[in-house]
């Protein structure tokens, strides 16, 4: 059994990722979110490399506003998507 330091909330939020090396905005949807990060659904070929630091913009949040300029690092890639750890933001 995998141990997590933070409880995850299963929630679908629209996410825009600004990928600095490519200067491209990419749109995805979250599978879940916690105080320390999120898992974003995507095909494995659409995932960013582990270690890449990006800026996230989460929209349609349950607390009523769009959050922008949240830095995160890709820490995990699977066939279902990618896990990102927040670097400068505590979401809850």
C-alpha positions, 0 to 999 in steps of 0.5 A: 500500500502506498502512503501519502503525506497529504489527503487527495481530493478526487476532482476534475479541474481544467488546467492550463500548463505553460511549458517554458522551454516550448513557450506553449500553453497546453490544456488538461484536466486534473484527476485529483489534487492535494495540498502538495500537488496534483495528478493531470490526465493525459496520454503518456505521449503528451506528458512532460519529462520528469523534472520539468518545472512549469507554471499552472493555471487551475480554473473552475475551482470549487473556491470560486476563482482562477489561480494562476502562476503556480509553479510545479515540477513533474515528478511522475509519469504514467500511462494515465498522465503525470503527477506534479508537485507544487513548488510555491503554493499551498492550495488548501 
